[in-house]
Amino acid sequence: FKSLEKENIKLRSSILKKYELVGNSQAMKKIKSQIEMIARGDSRVLILGEIGTGKELVARMIHSLSPRANAPFIEVNCAAIPQELIESELFGHEKGAFTGAIDKKIGKFELANEGTLFLDEIGDMSLLTQAKLLRVIETQKFQRVGGTRDITVNVRIISATNKDLTEEIKKGNFREDLYYRLNVVPVYISPLRERKEDIPELVNYFMDEFSREKGWRRKKISDDAMRILKNYDWPGNVRELKNAVERLMIMIPQETIEALDIENTGIIRN
């Protein structure tokens, strides 16, 4: 039993390492302390921030530090699923519910029971699905598409968007009542251009990660090269920076990455 407990602690710490937030700027310190407080409770969370800032990472950290950590973390990208399929994706369907429903399908709500459901890009959800989601939040019950039996779940909902939902409400694209249900605890992730002091730490973190996971030789980066990376605004945020580091590690054969290498690889857009 003791060895199993030790293994469990080791596994949890490796999961937390995988989903750690890198950076020691004031903005990052604030988010890290917010995450710790939010994780203790069970309230719904709305994560706001531009594309590439790490909204999924924050959601995973909240889950992995919460009492639900050993239960499933299920993600749904509301923007990636066609509107005619999102209901079946969320709530599942019975065999024969519609053309092509050759088997019964368990939906994401059911899969996330006792755990966390992460609704990414919630601002892209249709008004019809929003109405159904609101009803599930209020009752914790739903029916599969084509089903007649109520299914009860216990799920913590964390949602995220890069849209201004108050603007979407004004335009008639998002339900105000749903917004208030989802936005119990808001978390805002600032863009990378507002916390440039985190860039050197992020660059080194990604280099370590690539050399560990892909077996690539760890490279050094000159002060001038780091200065260029630090001065750039990174419109694609942390995701764009990670891609840039990967490209530099692939394209630069020598051990130290210089300023000229950054210009030559074209990762900085004018």
LOKE-247611 format. One line per 3 residues: their letters; for each residue x, y, z of N, C-alpha, C. Coordinates in Angstrom, 3 decimals, decimal comma, m for minus. Example, Ala and Ser with C-alpha at 12.3 -4.5 7.8 and 13.67 -1.06 7.14 Angstrom:
as) 13,190:m5,690:7,800:12,300:m4,500:7,800:13,200:m3,300:7,800 | 12,850:m2,250:7,080:13,670:m1,060:7,140:12,900:0,030:7,870
This chain:
fks) 0,831:m1,207:0,000:0,000:0,000:0,000:0,866:1,259:0,000 | 1,935:1,236:0,833:2,852:2,394:0,910:3,481:2,694:m0,446 | 3,936:1,619:m1,133:4,595:1,824:m2,432:3,596:2,362:m3,464
lek) 2,333:1,909:m3,355:1,289:2,401:m4,251:1,038:3,887:m4,009 | 1,038:4,255:m2,740:0,835:5,666:m2,359:1,981:6,536:m2,889 | 3,215:6,013:m2,729:4,402:6,736:m3,235:4,321:6,919:m4,747
eni) 3,903:5,845:m5,432:3,776:5,862:m6,894:2,744:6,907:m7,323 | 1,653:6,982:m6,547:0,583:7,935:m6,813:1,076:9,379:m6,671 | 1,852:9,642:m5,616:2,416:10,974:m5,373:3,382:11,345:m6,494
klr) 4,204:10,355:m6,887:5,179:10,577:m7,970:4,464:10,897:m9,289 | 3,387:10,132:m9,557:2,616:10,335:m10,784:1,975:11,719:m10,792 | 1,406:12,112:m9,655:0,755:13,429:m9,565:1,751:14,557:m9,763
ssi) 2,957:14,418:m9,175:3,956:15,486:m9,323:4,460:15,565:m10,763 | 4,526:14,400:m11,457:4,961:14,434:m12,864:3,879:15,056:m13,745 | 2,595:14,820:m13,390:1,485:15,454:m14,116:1,536:16,964:m13,902
lkk) 1,755:17,374:m12,647:1,825:18,808:m12,348:2,994:19,454:m13,074 | 4,121:18,720:m13,180:5,293:19,264:m13,890:4,947:19,470:m15,366 | 4,231:18,502:m15,929:3,853:18,585:m17,341:2,953:19,793:m17,597
yel) 2,117:20,123:m16,612:1,181:21,227:m16,799:1,561:22,468:m15,996 | 2,867:22,653:m15,779:3,240:23,824:m14,983:3,207:25,099:m15,817 | 2,932:26,206:m15,131:2,942:27,521:m15,767:4,326:28,118:m15,557
vgn) 4,981:28,471:m16,637:6,359:28,959:m16,560:6,355:30,483:m16,548 | 7,152:31,058:m15,639:7,281:32,513:m15,577:7,151:33,019:m14,158 | 7,889:34,086:m13,864:7,849:34,669:m12,532:7,468:36,145:m12,537
sqa) 6,838:36,581:m13,641:6,351:37,961:m13,691:5,224:38,107:m12,670 | 4,881:39,332:m12,357:3,788:39,582:m11,406:2,496:38,951:m11,905 | 2,264:39,053:m13,225:1,037:38,487:m13,814:0,969:36,978:m13,597
mkk) 2,114:36,290:m13,788:2,128:34,830:m13,620:2,000:34,434:m12,155 | 2,637:35,198:m11,281:2,519:34,906:m9,836:1,062:35,018:m9,392 | 0,373:36,028:m9,932:m1,035:36,239:m9,585:m1,889:35,061:m10,052
iks) m1,657:34,608:m11,301:m2,432:33,482:m11,845:m2,172:32,207:m11,033 | m0,900:31,967:m10,705:m0,552:30,748:m9,937:m1,253:30,727:m8,582 | m1,291:31,880:m7,910:m1,960:31,912:m6,600:m3,475:31,791:m6,765
qie) m4,010:32,363:m7,849:m5,440:32,222:m8,141:m5,803:30,757:m8,357 | m4,968:30,062:m9,138:m5,219:28,645:m9,455:m5,296:27,822:m8,172 | m4,353:28,063:m7,267:m4,338:27,292:m6,005:m5,615:27,506:m5,206
mia) m6,087:28,760:m5,162:m7,325:29,056:m4,421:m8,540:28,443:m5,109 | m8,610:28,605:m6,445:m9,755:28,112:m7,225:m9,850:26,592:m7,147 | m8,688:25,915:m7,185:m8,649:24,439:m7,206:m9,295:23,838:m5,958
rgd) m9,217:24,544:m4,837:m9,759:24,007:m3,576:m11,282:23,905:m3,610 | m11,913:24,808:m4,356:m13,374:24,814:m4,409:m13,899:23,983:m5,568 | m15,174:24,224:m5,886:m15,798:23,451:m6,966:m16,591:24,365:m7,896
srv) m16,328:25,669:m7,801:m17,087:26,639:m8,590:m16,721:26,561:m10,059 | m17,654:27,023:m10,904:m17,380:27,096:m12,342:m16,385:28,229:m12,603 | m15,508:28,006:m13,575:m14,421:28,948:m13,871:m14,495:29,338:m15,343
lil) m14,296:30,627:m15,625:m14,204:31,099:m17,013:m12,808:31,682:m17,229 | m12,049:31,046:m18,122:m10,670:31,488:m18,399:m10,689:32,352:m19,655 | m10,155:33,563:m19,523:m10,162:34,536:m20,618:m8,738:34,834:m21,049
gei) m8,539:34,984:m22,345:m7,198:35,307:m22,838:m7,106:35,089:m24,328 | m6,105:35,722:m24,936:m5,902:35,594:m26,379:m5,522:34,162:m26,757 | m5,592:33,866:m28,054:m5,173:32,557:m28,577:m3,691:32,348:m28,244
gtg) m3,369:31,153:m27,754:m1,971:30,803:m27,497:m1,434:31,213:m26,141 | m2,310:31,720:m25,250:m1,808:32,163:m23,939:m1,705:31,023:m22,925 | m2,366:29,897:m23,200:m2,266:28,750:m22,284:m3,512:28,520:m21,451
kel) m4,678:28,752:m22,051:m5,935:28,601:m21,292:m6,178:27,137:m20,898 | m5,867:26,208:m21,818:m6,044:24,790:m21,489:m5,112:24,372:m20,350 | m3,910:24,908:m20,373:m2,919:24,612:m19,324:m3,449:25,018:m17,947
var) m4,053:26,210:m17,880:m4,623:26,696:m16,620:m5,763:25,774:m16,172 | m6,615:25,373:m17,121:m7,728:24,466:m16,798:m7,211:23,138:m16,239 | m6,180:22,597:m16,886:m5,607:21,316:m16,430:m4,967:21,448:m15,044
mih) m4,334:22,593:m14,798:m3,717:22,803:m13,479:m4,776:22,874:m12,384 | m5,870:23,595:m12,670:m6,963:23,685:m11,683:m7,468:22,276:m11,368 | m7,686:21,475:m12,416:m8,174:20,104:m12,219:m7,178:19,257:m11,428
sls) m5,898:19,324:m11,807:m4,907:18,433:m11,174:m4,593:18,810:m9,725 | m4,940:20,032:m9,322:m4,756:20,433:m7,921:m6,046:20,304:m7,107 | m7,118:19,917:m7,776:m8,432:19,888:m7,119:m8,729:18,520:m6,511
pra) m9,769:18,428:m5,656:m10,165:17,120:m5,118:m10,628:16,143:m6,204 | m10,891:16,656:m7,425:m11,325:15,803:m8,537:m10,145:15,269:m9,362 | m8,927:15,518:m8,897:m7,720:15,205:m9,694:m7,652:13,767:m10,198
nap) m8,188:12,821:m9,436:m8,103:11,410:m9,849:m9,240:10,986:m10,776 | m10,183:11,905:m11,006:m11,293:11,647:m11,929:m10,949:12,228:m13,300 | m11,762:11,962:m14,338:m11,380:12,403:m15,689:m11,359:13,926:m15,887
fie) m10,459:14,356:m16,768:m10,457:15,723:m17,303:m10,805:15,566:m18,780 | m11,970:16,048:m19,165:m12,463:15,868:m20,540:m12,544:17,233:m21,214 | m11,953:17,298:m22,405:m11,906:18,574:m23,124:m12,811:18,535:m24,350
vnc) m13,517:19,648:m24,589:m14,319:19,803:m25,806:m13,939:21,136:m26,435 | m13,514:21,097:m27,692:m13,239:22,349:m28,408:m14,502:22,723:m29,184 | m15,233:23,699:m28,650:m16,537:24,059:m29,230:m16,403:24,638:m30,637
aai) m15,238:25,171:m30,972:m15,038:25,762:m32,307:m14,718:24,696:m33,350 | m14,205:23,553:m32,911:m13,727:22,528:m33,864:m14,808:21,533:m34,266 | m15,908:21,518:m33,510:m16,959:20,528:m33,788:m18,098:21,202:m34,552
pqe) m18,535:20,626:m35,683:m19,657:21,228:m36,417:m20,894:21,346:m35,522 | m21,652:22,441:m35,690:m22,789:22,719:m34,802:m23,808:21,580:m34,771 | m23,977:20,889:m35,911:m24,980:19,812:m35,937:m24,521:18,577:m35,143
lie) m23,232:18,534:m34,792:m22,707:17,380:m34,037:m22,411:17,685:m32,572 | m22,417:18,969:m32,199:m21,954:19,338:m30,845:m22,850:18,761:m29,753 | m24,164:18,707:m30,032:m25,090:18,174:m29,023:m24,799:16,702:m28,742
sel) m24,577:15,951:m29,813:m24,246:14,532:m29,673:m22,892:14,369:m28,976 | m21,952:15,280:m29,275:m20,616:15,249:m28,664:m20,712:15,484:m27,153 | m21,541:16,449:m26,759:m21,669:16,791:m25,334:m22,516:15,787:m24,555
fgh) m23,667:15,398:m25,135:m24,635:14,603:m24,376:m24,734:13,149:m24,827 | m24,064:12,819:m25,952:m24,131:11,451:m26,464:m25,410:11,217:m27,261 | m25,534:10,045:m27,853:m26,769:9,712:m28,582:m27,055:8,216:m28,481
ekg) m28,320:7,898:m28,693:m28,739:6,493:m28,708:m28,589:5,949:m30,130 | m28,459:4,656:m30,218:m28,376:3,993:m31,526:m29,632:4,329:m32,342 | m29,423:4,767:m33,588:m30,544:5,082:m34,470:m31,170:6,448:m34,244
aft) m30,529:7,278:m33,413:m31,093:8,604:m33,106:m31,163:9,489:m34,342 | m30,224:9,291:m35,243:m30,221:10,039:m36,512:m29,457:9,226:m37,543 | m29,521:9,642:m38,799:m28,808:8,936:m39,868:m27,321:8,883:m39,543
gai) m26,774:7,693:m39,529:m25,344:7,557:m39,226:m25,068:7,173:m37,777 | m26,108:7,216:m36,919:m25,924:6,821:m35,509:m26,085:5,310:m35,400 | m25,038:4,589:m35,816:m25,144:3,119:m35,875:m24,910:2,463:m34,510
dkk) m24,321:3,224:m33,588:m24,098:2,713:m32,228:m24,467:3,778:m31,210 | m24,626:3,333:m29,986:m24,834:4,285:m28,889:m23,517:5,026:m28,629 | m23,590:6,316:m28,333:m22,372:7,089:m28,045:m22,506:7,758:m26,685
igk) m21,476:7,603:m25,877:m21,433:8,269:m24,571:m20,874:9,676:m24,785 | m21,573:10,682:m24,293:m21,145:12,065:m24,483:m20,096:12,518:m23,477 | m19,553:13,686:m23,734:m18,463:14,215:m22,892:m18,910:14,484:m21,457
fel) m20,172:14,899:m21,281:m20,671:15,136:m19,921:m20,624:13,858:m19,095 | m21,058:12,770:m19,718:m21,051:11,480:m19,016:m19,627:11,015:m18,739 | m18,747:11,187:m19,726:m17,346:10,772:m19,571:m16,651:11,545:m18,452
ane) m17,093:12,811:m18,258:m16,457:13,677:m17,248:m17,072:13,520:m15,861 | m18,020:12,603:m15,701:m18,705:12,455:m14,408:m17,713:12,304:m13,255 | m17,931:13,076:m12,194:m17,071:13,149:m11,001:m15,779:13,944:m11,250
gtl) m15,543:14,313:m12,511:m14,319:15,050:m12,849:m14,611:16,442:m13,372 | m13,804:16,867:m14,341:m13,879:18,227:m14,880:m14,152:18,172:m16,378 | m15,090:19,022:m16,820:m15,355:19,181:m18,255:m14,834:20,555:m18,663
fld) m13,903:20,562:m19,616:m13,314:21,814:m20,090:m13,921:22,173:m21,436 | m14,694:23,238:m21,466:m15,333:23,711:m22,700:m14,495:24,836:m23,287 | m13,640:24,481:m24,225:m12,742:25,468:m24,837:m13,477:26,196:m25,967
eig) m13,136:27,466:m26,163:m13,768:28,319:m27,186:m15,298:28,302:m27,041 | m15,745:28,533:m25,814:m17,184:28,515:m25,500:m17,944:29,596:m26,275 | m17,248:30,666:m26,666:m17,871:31,754:m27,423:m18,333:31,345:m28,807
dms) m17,899:30,170:m29,270:m18,279:29,683:m30,605:m19,457:28,711:m30,573 | m20,025:28,518:m29,391:m21,138:27,569:m29,276:m22,435:28,223:m29,780 | m23,262:27,461:m30,504:m24,514:28,008:m31,049:m25,487:28,322:m29,911
llt) m26,430:29,226:m30,183:m27,425:29,629:m29,169:m28,293:28,452:m28,739 | m28,583:27,558:m29,683:m29,403:26,378:m29,366:m28,692:25,480:m28,350 | m27,399:25,237:m28,598:m26,616:24,393:m27,673:m26,415:25,113:m26,338
qak) m26,246:26,437:m26,404:m26,105:27,224:m25,162:m27,325:27,018:m24,256 | m28,519:27,013:m24,853:m29,758:26,830:m24,076:m29,766:25,467:m23,393 | m29,305:24,442:m24,131:m29,274:23,082:m23,567:m28,217:22,975:m22,460
llr) m27,074:23,637:m22,692:m26,005:23,634:m21,690:m26,481:24,297:m20,399 | m27,203:25,402:m20,540:m27,729:26,127:m19,379:m28,632:25,220:m18,550 | m29,461:24,460:m19,254:m30,389:23,562:m18,558:m29,635:22,478:m17,792
vie) m28,578:21,952:m18,389:m27,775:20,914:m17,718:m27,075:21,491:m16,485 | m26,560:22,716:m16,618:m25,895:23,359:m15,477:m26,877:23,511:m14,316 | m28,115:23,894:m14,646:m29,121:24,124:m13,597:m29,594:22,834:m12,945
tqk) m29,711:21,758:m13,736:m30,302:20,519:m13,206:m29,293:19,397:m12,966 | m28,090:19,498:m13,618:m27,092:18,409:m13,632:m27,683:17,127:m14,242 | m28,708:17,331:m15,089:m29,346:16,195:m15,768:m29,464:16,495:m17,252
fqr) m29,462:15,422:m18,075:m29,674:15,587:m19,513:m30,127:14,251:m20,089 | m30,542:14,287:m21,337:m30,863:13,057:m22,062:m29,972:12,968:m23,277 | m29,571:11,746:m23,616:m28,831:11,564:m24,865:m29,747:11,917:m26,042
vgg) m29,150:12,315:m27,170:m29,935:12,591:m28,372:m30,670:11,296:m28,757 | m31,993:11,420:m28,898:m32,794:10,236:m29,226:m33,137:9,385:m28,013 | m32,736:9,834:m26,826:m32,991:9,072:m25,599:m34,202:9,602:m24,845
trd) m34,680:8,841:m23,871:m35,842:9,260:m23,064:m35,512:9,247:m21,577 | m34,359:8,685:m21,226:m33,993:8,535:m19,808:m33,100:9,690:m19,369 | m33,397:10,267:m18,208:m32,545:11,320:m17,637:m31,251:10,713:m17,107
itv) m30,139:11,353:m17,422:m28,828:10,931:m16,900:m28,337:12,043:m15,970 | m28,000:11,666:m14,756:m27,541:12,655:m13,768:m26,022:12,587:m13,660 | m25,368:13,748:m13,671:m23,897:13,798:m13,578:m23,463:14,798:m12,514
nvr) m22,251:14,585:m12,040:m21,616:15,534:m11,116:m20,320:15,981:m11,783 | m20,359:17,142:m12,412:m19,249:17,609:m13,238:m18,897:19,058:m12,868 | m17,609:19,331:m12,774:m17,179:20,725:m12,634:m16,897:21,274:m14,033
iis) m17,491:22,414:m14,350:m17,292:22,992:m15,679:m16,283:24,133:m15,618 | m15,245:24,007:m16,458:m14,304:25,105:m16,682:m14,431:25,467:m18,151 | m14,685:26,723:m18,454:m14,783:27,123:m19,863:m13,733:28,173:m20,177
atn) m13,479:28,368:m21,459:m12,444:29,323:m21,891:m12,850:29,959:m23,209 | m12,404:31,189:m23,412:m12,665:31,863:m24,679:m11,636:32,960:m24,926 | m11,409:33,245:m26,217:m10,568:34,389:m26,584:m11,448:35,560:m27,033
kdl) m12,768:35,358:m26,927:m13,707:36,414:m27,325:m14,127:37,245:m26,121 | m14,575:38,471:m26,381:m15,165:39,309:m25,341:m16,641:38,931:m25,259 | m16,997:38,133:m24,269:m18,372:37,601:m24,202:m19,401:38,686:m23,933
tee) m19,014:39,775:m23,257:m19,973:40,868:m23,032:m20,347:41,514:m24,367 | m19,368:41,584:m25,282:m19,640:42,101:m26,637:m20,527:41,128:m27,412 | m20,229:39,814:m27,243:m21,017:38,781:m27,925:m22,473:38,799:m27,435
ikk) m22,667:39,115:m26,149:m24,030:39,224:m25,591:m24,767:40,387:m26,262 | m24,072:41,529:m26,387:m24,674:42,711:m27,038:m25,071:42,406:m28,481 | m24,246:41,611:m29,159:m24,518:41,259:m30,568:m25,601:40,186:m30,692
gnf) m25,987:39,601:m29,569:m27,002:38,546:m29,598:m26,453:37,165:m29,889 | m25,112:37,010:m29,778:m24,469:35,718:m30,073:m24,288:34,841:m28,844 | m24,419:35,435:m27,656:m24,179:34,648:m26,440:m25,231:35,000:m25,397
red) m25,718:33,978:m24,717:m26,778:34,167:m23,713:m26,213:34,784:m22,440 | m26,867:35,840:m21,996:m26,408:36,526:m20,782:m26,544:35,630:m19,556 | m27,647:34,870:m19,472:m27,849:34,001:m18,306:m26,781:32,902:m18,231
lyy) m26,376:32,392:m19,397:m25,308:31,383:m19,415:m23,968:32,001:m19,004 | m23,722:33,209:m19,489:m22,472:33,922:m19,132:m22,328:34,013:m17,617 | m23,401:34,397:m16,929:m23,317:34,537:m15,468:m23,189:33,190:m14,769
rln) m23,728:32,159:m15,385:m23,570:30,811:m14,815:m22,120:30,319:m14,932 | m21,501:30,613:m16,080:m20,134:30,127:m16,325:m19,084:30,984:m15,631 | m19,371:32,277:m15,517:m18,377:33,240:m15,037:m18,456:33,434:m13,523
vvp) m18,482:32,340:m12,769:m18,500:32,448:m11,304:m17,138:32,943:m10,833 | m16,085:32,310:m11,337:m14,712:32,754:m11,028:m13,976:33,015:m12,349 | m13,722:34,274:m12,683:m12,986:34,557:m13,920:m11,473:34,523:m13,697
vyi) m10,744:34,004:m14,679:m9,271:34,034:m14,653:m8,817:34,654:m15,968 | m8,060:35,734:m15,871:m7,570:36,388:m17,093:m6,079:36,092:m17,258 | m5,704:35,577:m18,430:m4,286:35,324:m18,724:m3,789:36,438:m19,639
spl) m2,812:37,183:m19,161:m2,313:38,305:m19,962:m1,472:37,800:m21,131 | m1,485:38,532:m22,265:m0,672:38,121:m23,421:0,820:38,230:m23,113 | 1,619:37,513:m23,876:3,067:37,450:m23,640:3,732:38,830:m23,761
rer) 3,208:39,683:m24,643:3,805:41,020:m24,831:3,698:41,885:m23,569 | 2,793:41,501:m22,647:2,627:42,266:m21,398:3,450:41,678:m20,254 | 4,157:40,582:m20,525:5,006:39,980:m19,481:6,276:39,417:m20,119
ked) 6,963:40,317:m20,821:8,143:39,899:m21,598:9,286:39,359:m20,729 | 9,265:39,720:m19,449:10,315:39,211:m18,547:10,248:37,687:m18,390 | 9,114:37,075:m18,779:8,982:35,611:m18,711:9,622:34,897:m19,909
ipe) 9,941:35,660:m20,965:10,409:35,032:m22,214:11,689:34,201:m22,039 | 12,770:34,725:m21,384:13,973:33,882:m21,241:13,701:32,556:m20,533 | 12,882:32,602:m19,485:12,565:31,373:m18,744:11,778:30,396:m19,620
lvn) 10,845:30,930:m20,414:10,060:30,093:m21,323:10,941:29,455:m22,394 | 11,866:30,246:m22,965:12,771:29,741:m24,007:13,580:28,567:m23,462 | 14,146:28,742:m22,279:14,955:27,676:m21,670:14,106:26,460:m21,303
yfm) 12,898:26,722:m20,852:11,987:25,627:m20,506:11,670:24,783:m21,742 | 11,367:25,455:m22,872:11,034:24,720:m24,107:12,252:23,970:m24,655 | 13,424:24,573:m24,544:14,647:23,884:m24,994:14,867:22,609:m24,186
def) 14,688:22,706:m22,880:14,822:21,526:m22,010:13,794:20,464:m22,388 | 12,557:20,918:m22,623:11,465:20,000:m22,950:11,735:19,266:m24,268 | 12,180:19,998:m25,301:12,456:19,371:m26,597:13,645:18,412:m26,513
sre) 14,681:18,811:m25,765:15,853:17,923:m25,678:15,507:16,655:m24,888 | 14,624:16,799:m23,895:14,220:15,637:m23,089:13,270:14,726:m23,876 | 12,250:15,321:m24,517:11,217:14,510:m25,159:11,620:13,986:m26,537
kgw) 12,408:14,780:m27,270:12,762:14,376:m28,638:14,208:13,888:m28,755 | 14,961:14,000:m27,650:16,351:13,546:m27,672:17,283:14,474:m28,441 | 16,858:15,727:m28,654:17,706:16,685:m29,357:18,790:17,220:m28,431
rrk) 19,920:17,619:m29,045:20,989:18,187:m28,232:20,563:19,560:m27,718 | 20,776:19,800:m26,442:20,408:21,084:m25,809:21,287:22,193:m26,361 | 20,692:23,276:m26,826:21,472:24,391:m27,381:21,556:25,547:m26,393
kis) 22,544:26,405:m26,634:22,653:27,650:m25,853:22,090:28,758:m26,728 | 21,801:29,888:m26,116:21,299:31,025:m26,878:22,063:32,274:m26,443 | 22,607:33,005:m27,408:23,426:34,178:m27,069:22,551:35,294:m26,486
dda) 23,182:36,226:m25,760:22,445:37,344:m25,145:21,743:38,193:m26,204 | 22,431:38,411:m27,338:21,838:39,221:m28,417:20,605:38,525:m29,002 | 20,711:37,206:m29,179:19,587:36,435:m29,724:18,397:36,486:m28,751
mri) 18,703:36,335:m27,462:17,640:36,381:m26,447:16,981:37,763:m26,415 | 17,790:38,798:m26,638:17,271:40,177:m26,636:16,239:40,357:m27,760 | 16,540:39,775:m28,931:15,602:39,871:m30,066:14,283:39,171:m29,712
lkn) 14,401:37,980:m29,124:13,194:37,230:m28,743:12,385:37,999:m27,699 | 13,106:38,651:m26,786:12,455:39,374:m25,692:11,774:40,654:m26,174 | 12,325:41,260:m27,231:11,766:42,522:m27,721:10,582:42,331:m28,666
ydw) 10,393:41,105:m29,142:9,316:40,840:m30,093:7,977:40,733:m29,352 | 6,881:41,101:m30,022:5,568:41,145:m29,362:4,814:39,810:m29,309 | 5,204:38,823:m30,092:4,606:37,481:m30,094:3,077:37,518:m30,180
pgn) 2,538:37,903:m31,353:1,076:37,943:m31,497:0,404:36,598:m31,250 | 1,127:35,494:m31,495:0,571:34,160:m31,221:0,866:33,666:m29,818 | 1,458:34,558:m28,992:1,705:34,297:m27,570:2,643:33,107:m27,313
vre) 2,433:32,416:m26,200:3,368:31,357:m25,777:3,454:30,245:m26,818 | 2,330:29,955:m27,480:2,314:28,898:m28,501:3,264:29,250:m29,644 | 3,240:30,519:m30,064:4,118:30,961:m31,155:5,581:30,899:m30,726
lkn) 5,857:31,285:m29,475:7,231:31,233:m28,956:7,731:29,792:m28,921 | 6,884:28,880:m28,486:7,264:27,451:m28,432:7,609:26,935:m29,826 | 6,775:27,279:m30,821:7,047:26,871:m32,210:8,366:27,450:m32,707
ave) 8,657:28,703:m32,316:9,897:29,369:m32,731:11,115:28,655:m32,151 | 11,033:28,273:m30,883:12,142:27,556:m30,234:12,369:26,206:m30,921 | 11,268:25,527:m31,248:11,378:24,234:m31,934:12,058:24,415:m33,298
rlm) 11,650:25,459:m34,019:12,249:25,698:m35,337:13,744:25,998:m35,216 | 14,110:26,806:m34,227:15,533:27,139:m34,025:16,351:25,893:m33,705 | 15,782:25,005:m32,879:16,516:23,792:m32,502:16,689:22,840:m33,694
imi) 15,735:22,883:m34,637:15,828:22,026:m35,823:16,779:22,628:m36,855 | 16,639:23,943:m37,086:17,299:24,597:m38,223:18,736:25,042:m37,965 | 19,087:25,267:m36,685:20,440:25,783:m36,386:21,344:24,616:m35,993
pqe) 22,358:24,306:m36,828:23,197:23,140:m36,525:24,189:23,378:m35,378 | 24,690:24,634:m35,252:25,702:24,869:m34,216:25,097:24,882:m32,806 | 25,983:24,848:m31,835:25,541:24,696:m30,444:24,900:25,955:m29,876
tie) 25,354:27,126:m30,346:24,813:28,377:m29,816:23,996:29,100:m30,881 | 22,796:29,487:m30,518:21,925:30,236:m31,427:22,279:31,721:m31,318 | 22,598:32,319:m32,464:22,992:33,737:m32,496:21,858:34,600:m33,051
ald) 22,025:35,924:m32,901:21,013:36,877:m33,374:20,716:36,708:m34,865 | 21,779:36,489:m35,653:21,629:36,339:m37,108:20,788:35,107:m37,458 | 20,924:34,057:m36,632:20,143:32,828:m36,864:18,643:33,112:m36,759
ien) 18,281:33,963:m35,810:16,865:34,299:m35,606:16,333:35,049:m36,821 | 17,151:35,971:m37,340:16,747:36,717:m38,544:16,617:35,765:m39,742 | 17,580:34,856:m39,893:17,612:33,943:m41,040:16,469:32,926:m41,054
tgi) 16,017:32,520:m39,866:14,937:31,510:m39,816:13,558:32,146:m40,020 | 13,484:33,468:m39,978:12,237:34,175:m40,274:11,142:34,010:m39,232 | 11,556:33,727:m37,987:10,521:33,557:m36,946:9,978:34,892:m36,438
irn) 10,760:35,965:m36,660:10,294:37,293:m36,271:9,669:37,964:m37,491 | 8,390:38,286:m37,375:7,707:38,917:m38,508:7,697:40,434:m38,329 | 8,049:41,141:m39,377:8,075:42,608:m39,274:6,680:43,200:m39,468
